[in-house]
Amino acid sequence: MILSILLSIVFIILGIIHFNWVIGGKFGFSESLPTKETGERVMNPKKIDSAIVGFGLTVFGLFYFLKSGLINFNLPQQVMKYGGWIIPAIFLLRAIGEFKYIGFFKKIKETDFGKWDTKLFSPLCLVIGIIGIIIQVIK
């Protein structure tokens, strides 16, 4: 239950950060985008992209809140079973990365994003993935 609540809180905070970007907030925005060594962004997300990611992260947070058992709301068993494996898989894949700009095995490491990805983003994704698997295995 504690691990589920922990993941729920993490996902909701991440969702709030993304929604903050939708309304024009700047906190962590530039550091969260991969760049080439020249400083050119690899991707240029629009506000709708941040909204979609924020919504998804919030849904993940609600999913783990339901898994905690603090409230009794039954989703279909298939949703709980497969969602409980799909969410950690997404974050483990994110931690591994695409081998150039993102993840533990990235080649471009000396940009602002690369440094933050090494120190925070990829380790956080790995921890989310591991905790998600632990939750699935013990429930």
N, C-alpha and C positions, 0 to 999 in steps of 0.2 A: 504494500500500500504506500509506503513512504517513497519508494522509487517512482511509482506512478505519479504521485503528487509532485515530486521533484521535476520529472519530465514535463508534467503539465505546466508548472510555473515557468520553466525554461522556454517552452514553446509559446506560451502566452506573452512573455516578455519579448521574444523575438518577433512575434506578430505585431506587438505594439510598436516596436522600432520600425518595422516596415510600413505600418499605417502612418507613423510620424513622417516618413518620407513622402507619402501620398499627399499630405497636407502642407508640404514644403519644408519640413524639418531637415536639418543638415547633419545631425548627430551620427557620425560613423559612416555617412553615405559614401564619401570619396574613398575611404579606406576599405570599403566592402566590395569595390569593383576592381577586377583584375586589369592590369595595364601592361602594355609592352614596355620594354626597357627604356623606350623613348618617352614614356609617360602617357602615350595614347591609350585610351580605354579600349579594352577588348570588346566590351559590350556597353551599350548605352540604354539602360532600361527606362521605359516611360513610367508615368505614375500608375497606369493600369497594371503594369507588370509587378510593381511593388504591392499594389492592392491584392492581386491574385496570390502572390507569395504570402503576404500577411494573412489573408483569409485561410490559406492552406495550413500555415503554422498554427493559427488559432484553432482550426478544426483538429489538428494533431493534439493540441493542448487539451481540448475538450475530450478527445478520444481517451487520453491517459487519465483524465479526471474521472471518466466513467469506469475505466479499468481499476481505479483505486477502490471502488466500492463505496465511496462516501455518499453517493446518491444512487438510488435504485431506478435506473432507466435502462431497459434492455434493448440493445440493438440486436439485429439478427446475429446469430452465432457465427455465421460466415464472415461478417464484417469484423467482428472482434478477433476472430482467428487470423484471417488473412491480413487485416490492417495491422495487427500486432507483429507480423513478419515483414510486411512491405515498408512500414515506416523506418524500422531500424536498417533495412537494406538500403533505402535511399540515402541515409546518412553515412553508412559505411562506405557506399560507393562515392559519396561526396568527399569523404576523408581520403580515400585512395586517389581520387582526382582524375584528370584527363591527361596528365603527364607533361603538360607544358606550363600552364599558368596556375592550376588549382590542385590542391591535395598534397599529401606527404611526398609524392614522387614527382612534383613539378620541377621543371628545369629553370624557369624564371623565378628566382628567389629574392632578388635584391630590390625589388620595387616596394613601395609602401604596402600594397596589398600582399605581396609575397611574404613580407615580414610578419604582417598580422595573420596571414593564413597559417604560417608556421607556428606562431606563438599561441593563437587563439582559435581561429575558425576550424582548421582541420582537427586539432585535438578535441574541440567541443563536439564536432560531428562524430568522431570516434567514440567518445564517451556516451553520446546520445544513442549511437548504434548498439554499443555493448549493454547499456542499461536496458534498452528496449528488448534485446534478446534475453537478458536475465529475467525480465518481467514475463516474457512469453514462456520461458522454460519453467518458472516456478509457479505459474498459474494454471 
